[in-house]
């Protein structure tokens, strides 16, 4: 193994594209459908943690529908 000295540590890169970046395109009362309650909870939790977007969810057929409410 070769040892290198005085190599600077690069800056951290921001994660390129979240799978939830579509949330920023939602307007109030826009909705989307997911297959499972677990998926709905994941999206809702992400929105709560990382944005000022508030979502509500309801059962819709065989899945869950989420609406942007704020």
C-alpha positions in Angstrom: 0.0 0.0 0.0 1.4 3.4 -1.0 1.0 6.2 1.6 0.2 9.7 0.2 0.9 12.8 2.3 -0.6 16.3 2.0 -3.6 15.4 -0.1 -6.4 17.8 0.8 -9.8 16.3 1.6 -12.4 17.4 -1.0 -15.5 19.3 0.0 -18.6 17.1 0.5 -20.8 17.1 -2.5 -24.5 17.6 -2.0 -26.6 14.6 -2.8 -27.6 14.9 -6.4 -31.4 14.8 -6.6 -33.6 13.4 -4.0 -36.2 10.9 -5.0 -38.7 13.3 -3.4 -37.6 16.4 -5.3 -41.1 16.4 -7.0 -42.5 17.7 -3.6 -41.2 21.2 -4.5 -43.4 21.2 -7.7 -46.6 20.5 -5.7 -49.0 23.4 -5.2 -51.5 23.5 -2.3 -54.2 20.8 -2.9 -52.1 19.0 -5.5 -52.0 15.2 -4.7 -50.2 12.1 -5.6 -50.7 8.4 -5.0 -48.4 5.8 -3.5 -48.9 2.0 -3.1 -48.4 1.5 0.6 -48.9 3.2 3.9 -45.1 2.8 4.5 -44.3 4.8 1.4 -46.8 7.5 2.4 -45.3 7.8 5.8 -41.8 8.0 4.4 -42.7 10.8 2.0 -44.6 12.6 4.7 -41.8 12.3 7.1 -39.2 13.5 4.6 -41.4 16.6 3.8 -41.8 17.4 7.4 -38.0 17.0 8.2 -36.5 18.8 5.2 -39.1 21.3 3.8 -41.8 23.7 4.9 -44.3 21.4 3.0 -47.1 19.8 5.0 -48.9 16.8 3.6 -52.0 14.8 4.7 -52.8 11.3 3.6 -55.9 9.2 3.2 -56.7 5.6 1.9 -57.4 5.6 -1.8 -58.4 2.3 -3.4 -55.5 -0.1 -2.9 -53.0 2.6 -1.8 -52.6 6.0 -0.2 -53.2 9.5 -1.6 -51.2 12.4 -0.2 -52.2 16.1 -0.6 -50.1 19.2 0.0 -52.0 21.3 2.5 -49.3 24.0 3.3 
